[in-house]
Structures are given as structure tokens and as C-alpha cells.
Amino acid sequence: MRKPLIAANWKMNTTPSEAVALVQQLLPGLMAVPSVETLLCPPFISLVLISELLRGSDIELGAQNVYFEDKGAFTGEISLSMLTGYCKYVILGHSERRSLFGETNQTVNKKIRAAISAGLRPILCIGESLEEKEAGLTESVVTTHLQQSLEGITDTSMLVVAYEPVWAIGTGHAATGEQAEYTVKLIRNVLASIFDADTASAIRILYGGSANAANISEFISQPNIDGALVGGASLKPAEFIDMVEQTAKFRPRTLMSDPL
Ligand code: PEP
């Protein structure tokens, strides 16, 4: 049973006071839907404040990135030991980290290994660009992302994968449910080839890319899609709560248990 997960990636939005106000608006609506796991990933600077606000709720907190070294001369970076105790998840390999900050599958691999050893659950983001899609390279791009980012990893119990086609992120042009399901199924097959079929069927795979309240049902009604990683729409409290409520209606058979 894969419990649905709706994750909010606030990116570089919200000051600490705006982040607190947003959480206060989200809390009642999200707490009313315990059958869907909900996760907020605010900027680093708001994590401590928000962890206090979420105390006693079942809403999870995550970081948008982390560095793989534990401490030392790495100006501007945040380590896993700084996040542990506040966060349960960490988003890794987001396309904005890859395209704007030079992250590669190799650095993502180091970060995933470090996150797992520190007990944080990595959300590995993968997906093809528009040029790669048009050149028919989607399958090879997601396969390479998975093979290289997961190289040497044996413990997948904490792993979540997010399929985020780059052409759909922040563009307002989401994939269709069928397009997303096609690639997510392919991702599950690649995971089966890297690990084994049982392992692959236990890993949650999210869709991300202009997901919103108007299209979320297209994604969460697909058999292989276990939720969404949501950017822009996650900053609108009523819309984000609506997405979580719709997910609960569409995935009632996955209510039972946390997958871990
Ligand atoms: C994201 O940044 O992970 C994302 C999916 O953004 P958006 O929903 O705004 O496309």
C-alpha cells in the first residue's frame, strides 16, 4: 500500500512571517485529511519556526536541498545534521538545482546517500527538458537520472521519486494524466531493473509540473502516480487544501498505512 503524498515546494518564496501566516491558513484544512500525507518544504530560514507550528500535527516538514558533507568550510551550505530533528524529507535534484546551480546526478547521488544515512527521506526529482522530449529522449533521460542518482543505494525504504518534466514546471503546461502515467510506469520499470519488482512497487512516485486543483484528479487517478510535488499552487492555501482533499477522494484504497 503506497500512501498518497502531496508535497509543497515553496521554492524561494515567503519571508519567515509570510511562511508562518501561510502555515496557519493551511493547518486546519490539511489536518482534516489524515489519509493523505502532506508535506511542506519552505525556505531553510523558516524551518525552525514552522517545525514549532506543526508540532502535534501529522503534517510533515521538508527541506528543498541539503549539502552532503556534515560540517566545515562550505560557506552558504546546510548540512543534514542541521536539518535532522526539524525535517523528515529533503527534495533533491530539483530541475532548478540542476539547471541554475550545476547539480549533476553524481552530486545528487552523494546527497541521497547522505540523507538516507542521516535518516531523512529523499525526494529524488527527475525529468526531461522540452528539447529532450521533442528528440524522443524521455525514456533515456529518466533512466540515466535514476541509474546514476541511485547508484550504490541499497536501502530504498525512505526513497520517494518525483517525475517532474522540466517543460511542465512553472509553465502552466502540465502533462496530461496519460502522459504522466506513461512515464511514471516506465520509471517504476527502471526501478524494478535497478532493484527488484517488489521494491519498485513499494516506492512512491509523484508527478510534478504545473499541478493544480483543476488537474490534480487526472494524476492521482492513475494507478502508478502516488501524489504530487506542487510548486506555484502550494502557495495558495485554499487551492492546496483542495488538492489534498481531492487526493483523499481518489485514493481511498491507500488509506491504510504509512509505507515505511
Ligand atoms: C516544482 O517546483 O517542483 C513544481 C512542480 O513547480 P510548479 O508546480 O509551479 O510547476
py3Dmol code that shows the C-alpha trace and the ligand (Angstrom):
import py3Dmol

protein = """\
ATOM      1  CA  MET A   1       0.000   0.000   0.000  1.00  0.00           C
ATOM      2  CA  ARG A   2       1.502   3.325  -1.028  1.00  0.00           C
ATOM      3  CA  LYS A   3       0.061   6.161   0.999  1.00  0.00           C
ATOM      4  CA  PRO A   4      -0.592   9.229  -1.174  1.00  0.00           C
ATOM      5  CA  LEU A   5       1.767  12.150  -0.633  1.00  0.00           C
ATOM      6  CA  ILE A   6       1.101  15.757  -1.615  1.00  0.00           C
ATOM      7  CA  ALA A   7       4.248  17.833  -1.160  1.00  0.00           C
ATOM      8  CA  ALA A   8       4.526  21.626  -1.290  1.00  0.00           C
ATOM      9  CA  ASN A   9       7.696  23.127  -2.716  1.00  0.00           C
ATOM     10  CA  TRP A  10       7.566  26.806  -1.809  1.00  0.00           C
ATOM     11  CA  LYS A  11      10.881  27.424  -3.594  1.00  0.00           C
ATOM     12  CA  MET A  12      12.397  30.851  -2.798  1.00  0.00           C
ATOM     13  CA  ASN A  13       9.082  32.340  -1.712  1.00  0.00           C
ATOM     14  CA  THR A  14       7.849  33.648   1.663  1.00  0.00           C
ATOM     15  CA  THR A  15       9.641  35.595   4.356  1.00  0.00           C
ATOM     16  CA  PRO A  16       9.519  33.909   7.779  1.00  0.00           C
ATOM     17  CA  SER A  17       6.425  35.899   8.784  1.00  0.00           C
ATOM     18  CA  GLU A  18       4.696  35.118   5.475  1.00  0.00           C
ATOM     19  CA  ALA A  19       5.596  31.455   5.923  1.00  0.00           C
ATOM     20  CA  VAL A  20       4.044  31.406   9.398  1.00  0.00           C
ATOM     21  CA  ALA A  21       0.868  33.051   8.071  1.00  0.00           C
ATOM     22  CA  LEU A  22       0.668  30.503   5.258  1.00  0.00           C
ATOM     23  CA  VAL A  23       1.037  27.572   7.640  1.00  0.00           C
ATOM     24  CA  GLN A  24      -1.674  28.998   9.883  1.00  0.00           C
ATOM     25  CA  GLN A  25      -4.034  29.117   6.920  1.00  0.00           C
ATOM     26  CA  LEU A  26      -3.114  25.601   5.798  1.00  0.00           C
ATOM     27  CA  LEU A  27      -3.153  23.772   9.103  1.00  0.00           C
ATOM     28  CA  PRO A  28      -6.887  23.274   9.785  1.00  0.00           C
ATOM     29  CA  GLY A  29      -7.652  22.116   6.230  1.00  0.00           C
ATOM     30  CA  LEU A  30      -4.677  19.769   5.984  1.00  0.00           C
ATOM     31  CA  MET A  31      -5.214  18.244   9.413  1.00  0.00           C
ATOM     32  CA  ALA A  32      -8.760  17.348   8.372  1.00  0.00           C
ATOM     33  CA  VAL A  33      -7.397  14.910   5.752  1.00  0.00           C
ATOM     34  CA  PRO A  34      -5.249  12.365   7.601  1.00  0.00           C
ATOM     35  CA  SER A  35      -5.498   9.769   4.834  1.00  0.00           C
ATOM     36  CA  VAL A  36      -3.147  11.820   2.643  1.00  0.00           C
ATOM     37  CA  GLU A  37       0.382  12.542   3.809  1.00  0.00           C
ATOM     38  CA  THR A  38       1.058  16.258   3.396  1.00  0.00           C
ATOM     39  CA  LEU A  39       4.494  17.804   3.349  1.00  0.00           C
ATOM     40  CA  LEU A  40       5.587  21.443   3.427  1.00  0.00           C
ATOM     41  CA  CYS A  41       9.032  22.434   2.111  1.00  0.00           C
ATOM     42  CA  PRO A  42       9.593  26.106   2.964  1.00  0.00           C
ATOM     43  CA  PRO A  43      12.874  28.030   2.635  1.00  0.00           C
ATOM     44  CA  PHE A  44      15.593  26.962   5.106  1.00  0.00           C
ATOM     45  CA  ILE A  45      15.227  30.078   7.225  1.00  0.00           C
ATOM     46  CA  SER A  46      11.624  29.229   8.149  1.00  0.00           C
ATOM     47  CA  LEU A  47      12.154  25.567   9.036  1.00  0.00           C
ATOM     48  CA  VAL A  48      12.674  26.025  12.775  1.00  0.00           C
ATOM     49  CA  LEU A  49       9.680  28.359  13.169  1.00  0.00           C
ATOM     50  CA  ILE A  50       7.416  26.101  11.144  1.00  0.00           C
ATOM     51  CA  SER A  51       8.502  22.953  12.942  1.00  0.00           C
ATOM     52  CA  GLU A  52       7.121  24.558  16.118  1.00  0.00           C
ATOM     53  CA  LEU A  53       3.815  25.330  14.413  1.00  0.00           C
ATOM     54  CA  LEU A  54       3.480  21.783  13.084  1.00  0.00           C
ATOM     55  CA  ARG A  55       4.267  20.132  16.408  1.00  0.00           C
ATOM     56  CA  GLY A  56       1.435  17.775  17.351  1.00  0.00           C
ATOM     57  CA  SER A  57       0.047  17.703  13.786  1.00  0.00           C
ATOM     58  CA  ASP A  58       0.686  14.973  11.267  1.00  0.00           C
ATOM     59  CA  ILE A  59       1.842  17.442   8.610  1.00  0.00           C
ATOM     60  CA  GLU A  60       5.437  16.809   7.665  1.00  0.00           C
ATOM     61  CA  LEU A  61       8.256  19.253   7.089  1.00  0.00           C
ATOM     62  CA  GLY A  62      10.974  19.024   4.462  1.00  0.00           C
ATOM     63  CA  ALA A  63      13.930  20.968   3.091  1.00  0.00           C
ATOM     64  CA  GLN A  64      14.395  21.942  -0.556  1.00  0.00           C
ATOM     65  CA  ASN A  65      18.043  20.923  -0.689  1.00  0.00           C
ATOM     66  CA  VAL A  66      20.970  19.904   1.530  1.00  0.00           C
ATOM     67  CA  TYR A  67      24.747  19.511   1.244  1.00  0.00           C
ATOM     68  CA  PHE A  68      26.294  16.068   1.605  1.00  0.00           C
ATOM     69  CA  GLU A  69      29.202  16.978   3.904  1.00  0.00           C
ATOM     70  CA  ASP A  70      28.476  17.075   7.618  1.00  0.00           C
ATOM     71  CA  LYS A  71      30.273  20.277   8.602  1.00  0.00           C
ATOM     72  CA  GLY A  72      33.215  22.506   7.827  1.00  0.00           C
ATOM     73  CA  ALA A  73      34.357  25.089   5.319  1.00  0.00           C
ATOM     74  CA  PHE A  74      31.365  25.034   2.961  1.00  0.00           C
ATOM     75  CA  THR A  75      30.189  28.640   3.091  1.00  0.00           C
ATOM     76  CA  GLY A  76      26.493  29.031   2.496  1.00  0.00           C
ATOM     77  CA  GLU A  77      25.613  25.356   2.750  1.00  0.00           C
ATOM     78  CA  ILE A  78      23.293  23.498   5.152  1.00  0.00           C
ATOM     79  CA  SER A  79      24.103  20.012   6.411  1.00  0.00           C
ATOM     80  CA  LEU A  80      21.930  17.044   7.224  1.00  0.00           C
ATOM     81  CA  SER A  81      22.737  17.219  10.913  1.00  0.00           C
ATOM     82  CA  MET A  82      21.333  20.777  10.905  1.00  0.00           C
ATOM     83  CA  LEU A  83      18.075  19.527   9.392  1.00  0.00           C
ATOM     84  CA  THR A  84      17.632  16.373  11.429  1.00  0.00           C
ATOM     85  CA  GLY A  85      15.115  16.954  14.174  1.00  0.00           C
ATOM     86  CA  TYR A  86      13.228  19.516  12.113  1.00  0.00           C
ATOM     87  CA  CYS A  87      12.696  17.784   8.771  1.00  0.00           C
ATOM     88  CA  LYS A  88      11.539  14.358   7.699  1.00  0.00           C
ATOM     89  CA  TYR A  89      12.092  14.826   3.955  1.00  0.00           C
ATOM     90  CA  VAL A  90      14.508  16.589   1.643  1.00  0.00           C
ATOM     91  CA  ILE A  91      13.908  17.416  -2.035  1.00  0.00           C
ATOM     92  CA  LEU A  92      16.996  16.503  -4.087  1.00  0.00           C
ATOM     93  CA  GLY A  93      17.924  17.041  -7.717  1.00  0.00           C
ATOM     94  CA  HIS A  94      15.148  19.516  -8.490  1.00  0.00           C
ATOM     95  CA  SER A  95      15.493  20.727 -12.089  1.00  0.00           C
ATOM     96  CA  GLU A  96      16.129  24.281 -10.849  1.00  0.00           C
ATOM     97  CA  ARG A  97      19.079  22.982  -8.801  1.00  0.00           C
ATOM     98  CA  ARG A  98      20.344  21.144 -11.872  1.00  0.00           C
ATOM     99  CA  SER A  99      19.912  23.969 -14.392  1.00  0.00           C
ATOM    100  CA  LEU A 100      20.733  27.014 -12.238  1.00  0.00           C
ATOM    101  CA  PHE A 101      23.217  25.622  -9.713  1.00  0.00           C
ATOM    102  CA  GLY A 102      25.054  22.953 -11.669  1.00  0.00           C
ATOM    103  CA  GLU A 103      23.851  19.880  -9.795  1.00  0.00           C
ATOM    104  CA  THR A 104      24.584  16.604 -11.508  1.00  0.00           C
ATOM    105  CA  ASN A 105      23.380  13.062 -10.965  1.00  0.00           C
ATOM    106  CA  GLN A 106      26.691  12.462  -9.193  1.00  0.00           C
ATOM    107  CA  THR A 107      26.124  15.214  -6.615  1.00  0.00           C
ATOM    108  CA  VAL A 108      22.520  14.119  -6.229  1.00  0.00           C
ATOM    109  CA  ASN A 109      23.768  10.580  -5.576  1.00  0.00           C
ATOM    110  CA  LYS A 110      26.046  11.815  -2.779  1.00  0.00           C
ATOM    111  CA  LYS A 111      23.184  13.790  -1.273  1.00  0.00           C
ATOM    112  CA  ILE A 112      20.789  10.825  -1.407  1.00  0.00           C
ATOM    113  CA  ARG A 113      23.345   8.568   0.293  1.00  0.00           C
ATOM    114  CA  ALA A 114      23.980  11.179   2.995  1.00  0.00           C
ATOM    115  CA  ALA A 115      20.250  11.802   3.520  1.00  0.00           C
ATOM    116  CA  ILE A 116      19.482   8.112   3.927  1.00  0.00           C
ATOM    117  CA  SER A 117      22.317   7.613   6.423  1.00  0.00           C
ATOM    118  CA  ALA A 118      21.075  10.612   8.398  1.00  0.00           C
ATOM    119  CA  GLY A 119      17.507   9.214   8.422  1.00  0.00           C
ATOM    120  CA  LEU A 120      15.990  11.842   6.130  1.00  0.00           C
ATOM    121  CA  ARG A 121      13.729  10.717   3.305  1.00  0.00           C
ATOM    122  CA  PRO A 122      14.973  11.915  -0.087  1.00  0.00           C
ATOM    123  CA  ILE A 123      12.537  13.006  -2.781  1.00  0.00           C
ATOM    124  CA  LEU A 124      14.564  12.442  -5.941  1.00  0.00           C
ATOM    125  CA  CYS A 125      13.414  14.710  -8.791  1.00  0.00           C
ATOM    126  CA  ILE A 126      13.957  13.552 -12.350  1.00  0.00           C
ATOM    127  CA  GLY A 127      12.563  14.570 -15.731  1.00  0.00           C
ATOM    128  CA  GLU A 128      13.334  15.555 -19.281  1.00  0.00           C
ATOM    129  CA  SER A 129      13.617  19.026 -20.822  1.00  0.00           C
ATOM    130  CA  LEU A 130      11.489  20.162 -23.759  1.00  0.00           C
ATOM    131  CA  GLU A 131      14.354  19.570 -26.210  1.00  0.00           C
ATOM    132  CA  GLU A 132      14.876  16.067 -24.825  1.00  0.00           C
ATOM    133  CA  LYS A 133      11.147  15.338 -25.054  1.00  0.00           C
ATOM    134  CA  GLU A 134      10.989  16.560 -28.644  1.00  0.00           C
ATOM    135  CA  ALA A 135      14.025  14.481 -29.535  1.00  0.00           C
ATOM    136  CA  GLY A 136      12.279  11.384 -28.163  1.00  0.00           C
ATOM    137  CA  LEU A 137      14.771  11.077 -25.310  1.00  0.00           C
ATOM    138  CA  THR A 138      12.400  10.965 -22.318  1.00  0.00           C
ATOM    139  CA  GLU A 139      12.981   7.292 -21.588  1.00  0.00           C
ATOM    140  CA  SER A 140      16.762   7.502 -21.789  1.00  0.00           C
ATOM    141  CA  VAL A 141      16.889  10.709 -19.714  1.00  0.00           C
ATOM    142  CA  VAL A 142      14.808   9.356 -16.840  1.00  0.00           C
ATOM    143  CA  THR A 143      16.661   6.037 -16.981  1.00  0.00           C
ATOM    144  CA  THR A 144      20.048   7.777 -16.724  1.00  0.00           C
ATOM    145  CA  HIS A 145      18.805  10.057 -13.929  1.00  0.00           C
ATOM    146  CA  LEU A 146      17.637   7.035 -11.961  1.00  0.00           C
ATOM    147  CA  GLN A 147      20.636   4.801 -12.627  1.00  0.00           C
ATOM    148  CA  GLN A 148      23.221   7.460 -11.780  1.00  0.00           C
ATOM    149  CA  SER A 149      21.394   9.113  -8.879  1.00  0.00           C
ATOM    150  CA  LEU A 150      20.649   5.779  -7.218  1.00  0.00           C
ATOM    151  CA  GLU A 151      23.994   4.106  -7.913  1.00  0.00           C
ATOM    152  CA  GLY A 152      25.139   2.028  -4.946  1.00  0.00           C
ATOM    153  CA  ILE A 153      21.985   2.653  -2.943  1.00  0.00           C
ATOM    154  CA  THR A 154      20.519  -0.437  -1.357  1.00  0.00           C
ATOM    155  CA  ASP A 155      18.071   0.928   1.226  1.00  0.00           C
ATOM    156  CA  THR A 156      15.065   2.295  -0.655  1.00  0.00           C
ATOM    157  CA  SER A 157      12.662   2.225   2.267  1.00  0.00           C
ATOM    158  CA  MET A 158      12.818   6.006   2.624  1.00  0.00           C
ATOM    159  CA  LEU A 159      13.021   6.915  -1.060  1.00  0.00           C
ATOM    160  CA  VAL A 160      10.371   8.896  -2.951  1.00  0.00           C
ATOM    161  CA  VAL A 161      10.771   9.702  -6.657  1.00  0.00           C
ATOM    162  CA  ALA A 162       9.172  12.750  -8.299  1.00  0.00           C
ATOM    163  CA  TYR A 163       8.721  12.738 -12.070  1.00  0.00           C
ATOM    164  CA  GLU A 164       8.912  16.390 -13.000  1.00  0.00           C
ATOM    165  CA  PRO A 165       9.103  17.052 -16.735  1.00  0.00           C
ATOM    166  CA  VAL A 166      11.098  20.285 -16.938  1.00  0.00           C
ATOM    167  CA  TRP A 167       8.799  21.639 -19.666  1.00  0.00           C
ATOM    168  CA  ALA A 168       5.868  21.466 -17.247  1.00  0.00           C
ATOM    169  CA  ILE A 169       7.492  23.123 -14.226  1.00  0.00           C
ATOM    170  CA  GLY A 170       6.181  26.624 -13.614  1.00  0.00           C
ATOM    171  CA  THR A 171       4.923  26.909 -17.193  1.00  0.00           C
ATOM    172  CA  GLY A 172       1.209  26.324 -16.698  1.00  0.00           C
ATOM    173  CA  HIS A 173       1.507  23.488 -19.242  1.00  0.00           C
ATOM    174  CA  ALA A 174       1.106  20.342 -17.172  1.00  0.00           C
ATOM    175  CA  ALA A 175       1.490  16.901 -18.675  1.00  0.00           C
ATOM    176  CA  THR A 176      -1.786  15.083 -19.245  1.00  0.00           C
ATOM    177  CA  GLY A 177      -2.643  12.321 -16.797  1.00  0.00           C
ATOM    178  CA  GLU A 178      -1.931   9.738 -19.517  1.00  0.00           C
ATOM    179  CA  GLN A 179       1.467  11.242 -20.417  1.00  0.00           C
ATOM    180  CA  ALA A 180       2.488  11.347 -16.763  1.00  0.00           C
ATOM    181  CA  GLU A 181       1.273   7.799 -16.100  1.00  0.00           C
ATOM    182  CA  TYR A 182       3.157   6.505 -19.152  1.00  0.00           C
ATOM    183  CA  THR A 183       6.482   7.886 -17.903  1.00  0.00           C
ATOM    184  CA  VAL A 184       5.840   7.084 -14.246  1.00  0.00           C
ATOM    185  CA  LYS A 185       5.142   3.468 -15.208  1.00  0.00           C
ATOM    186  CA  LEU A 186       8.385   3.461 -17.143  1.00  0.00           C
ATOM    187  CA  ILE A 187      10.160   4.855 -14.067  1.00  0.00           C
ATOM    188  CA  ARG A 188       8.696   2.045 -11.986  1.00  0.00           C
ATOM    189  CA  ASN A 189      10.044  -0.463 -14.510  1.00  0.00           C
ATOM    190  CA  VAL A 190      13.503   1.117 -14.361  1.00  0.00           C
ATOM    191  CA  LEU A 191      13.351   0.952 -10.549  1.00  0.00           C
ATOM    192  CA  ALA A 192      12.475  -2.744 -10.882  1.00  0.00           C
ATOM    193  CA  SER A 193      15.526  -3.278 -13.065  1.00  0.00           C
ATOM    194  CA  ILE A 194      17.796  -1.442 -10.613  1.00  0.00           C
ATOM    195  CA  PHE A 195      16.323  -3.121  -7.511  1.00  0.00           C
ATOM    196  CA  ASP A 196      13.555  -5.712  -7.946  1.00  0.00           C
ATOM    197  CA  ALA A 197       9.830  -5.732  -8.717  1.00  0.00           C
ATOM    198  CA  ASP A 198       8.663  -5.753  -5.078  1.00  0.00           C
ATOM    199  CA  THR A 199      10.977  -2.896  -4.175  1.00  0.00           C
ATOM    200  CA  ALA A 200       9.824  -0.900  -7.194  1.00  0.00           C
ATOM    201  CA  SER A 201       6.170  -1.410  -6.376  1.00  0.00           C
ATOM    202  CA  ALA A 202       6.707  -0.091  -2.837  1.00  0.00           C
ATOM    203  CA  ILE A 203       8.395   3.182  -3.879  1.00  0.00           C
ATOM    204  CA  ARG A 204       6.096   6.194  -4.083  1.00  0.00           C
ATOM    205  CA  ILE A 205       6.331   8.144  -7.337  1.00  0.00           C
ATOM    206  CA  LEU A 206       4.887  11.659  -7.532  1.00  0.00           C
ATOM    207  CA  TYR A 207       4.065  13.816 -10.524  1.00  0.00           C
ATOM    208  CA  GLY A 208       5.227  17.459 -10.540  1.00  0.00           C
ATOM    209  CA  GLY A 209       4.811  20.249 -13.090  1.00  0.00           C
ATOM    210  CA  SER A 210       2.000  22.834 -13.027  1.00  0.00           C
ATOM    211  CA  ALA A 211      -0.200  20.552 -10.935  1.00  0.00           C
ATOM    212  CA  ASN A 212      -3.154  22.442  -9.502  1.00  0.00           C
ATOM    213  CA  ALA A 213      -6.694  21.971  -8.202  1.00  0.00           C
ATOM    214  CA  ALA A 214      -8.086  21.815 -11.736  1.00  0.00           C
ATOM    215  CA  ASN A 215      -5.860  18.963 -12.916  1.00  0.00           C
ATOM    216  CA  ILE A 216      -4.803  17.012  -9.795  1.00  0.00           C
ATOM    217  CA  SER A 217      -7.534  14.402 -10.308  1.00  0.00           C
ATOM    218  CA  GLU A 218      -6.004  13.493 -13.692  1.00  0.00           C
ATOM    219  CA  PHE A 219      -2.796  12.493 -11.953  1.00  0.00           C
ATOM    220  CA  ILE A 220      -3.917  10.886  -8.743  1.00  0.00           C
ATOM    221  CA  SER A 221      -6.474   8.737 -10.551  1.00  0.00           C
ATOM    222  CA  GLN A 222      -3.602   6.960 -12.359  1.00  0.00           C
ATOM    223  CA  PRO A 223      -2.514   3.620 -10.903  1.00  0.00           C
ATOM    224  CA  ASN A 224       1.218   4.394 -10.694  1.00  0.00           C
ATOM    225  CA  ILE A 225       1.059   8.023  -9.535  1.00  0.00           C
ATOM    226  CA  ASP A 226       1.065   8.328  -5.754  1.00  0.00           C
ATOM    227  CA  GLY A 227       0.689  12.067  -5.329  1.00  0.00           C
ATOM    228  CA  ALA A 228       2.202  15.336  -6.445  1.00  0.00           C
ATOM    229  CA  LEU A 229       5.069  17.729  -5.876  1.00  0.00           C
ATOM    230  CA  VAL A 230       3.431  21.129  -6.139  1.00  0.00           C
ATOM    231  CA  GLY A 231       5.179  24.459  -6.672  1.00  0.00           C
ATOM    232  CA  GLY A 232       3.072  27.518  -7.529  1.00  0.00           C
ATOM    233  CA  ALA A 233      -0.287  26.135  -6.392  1.00  0.00           C
ATOM    234  CA  SER A 234       1.141  25.224  -2.979  1.00  0.00           C
ATOM    235  CA  LEU A 235       1.422  28.937  -2.120  1.00  0.00           C
ATOM    236  CA  LYS A 236      -2.365  29.320  -2.399  1.00  0.00           C
ATOM    237  CA  PRO A 237      -3.789  27.769   0.771  1.00  0.00           C
ATOM    238  CA  ALA A 238      -7.363  27.132  -0.420  1.00  0.00           C
ATOM    239  CA  GLU A 239      -6.130  25.549  -3.646  1.00  0.00           C
ATOM    240  CA  PHE A 240      -3.526  23.369  -1.928  1.00  0.00           C
ATOM    241  CA  ILE A 241      -6.096  22.112   0.608  1.00  0.00           C
ATOM    242  CA  ASP A 242      -8.479  21.392  -2.270  1.00  0.00           C
ATOM    243  CA  MET A 243      -5.755  19.294  -3.958  1.00  0.00           C
ATOM    244  CA  VAL A 244      -5.234  17.278  -0.792  1.00  0.00           C
ATOM    245  CA  GLU A 245      -8.998  16.752  -0.377  1.00  0.00           C
ATOM    246  CA  GLN A 246      -9.347  15.573  -3.976  1.00  0.00           C
ATOM    247  CA  THR A 247      -6.468  13.167  -3.461  1.00  0.00           C
ATOM    248  CA  ALA A 248      -8.215  11.636  -0.455  1.00  0.00           C
ATOM    249  CA  LYS A 249     -11.328  11.025  -2.560  1.00  0.00           C
ATOM    250  CA  PHE A 250      -9.454   9.467  -5.454  1.00  0.00           C
ATOM    251  CA  ARG A 251      -7.132   7.222  -3.499  1.00  0.00           C
ATOM    252  CA  PRO A 252      -9.347   5.784  -0.716  1.00  0.00           C
ATOM    253  CA  ARG A 253      -7.843   2.339  -1.134  1.00  0.00           C
ATOM    254  CA  THR A 254      -4.456   3.579   0.014  1.00  0.00           C
ATOM    255  CA  LEU A 255      -5.675   4.851   3.360  1.00  0.00           C
ATOM    256  CA  MET A 256      -4.312   2.121   5.461  1.00  0.00           C
ATOM    257  CA  SER A 257      -0.757   2.634   6.450  1.00  0.00           C
ATOM    258  CA  ASP A 258       2.418   4.572   6.073  1.00  0.00           C
ATOM    259  CA  PRO A 259       4.539   2.652   3.559  1.00  0.00           C
ATOM    260  CA  LEU A 260       7.514   2.501   5.883  1.00  0.00           C
TER     261      LEU A 260
END
"""
ligand_1 = """\
10
PEP
C 8.180 22.232 -8.629
O 8.867 23.230 -8.494
O 8.551 21.161 -8.150
C 6.936 22.357 -9.383
C 6.327 21.272 -9.745
O 6.522 23.635 -9.668
P 5.114 24.055 -10.336
O 4.024 23.255 -9.631
O 4.990 25.517 -10.069
O 5.193 23.707 -11.772
"""
view = py3Dmol.view(width=600, height=400)
view.addModel(protein, "pdb")
view.setStyle({"model": 0}, {"cartoon": {"style": "trace"}})
view.addModel(ligand_1, "xyz")
view.setStyle({"model": 1}, {"stick": {}})
view.zoomTo()
view.show()
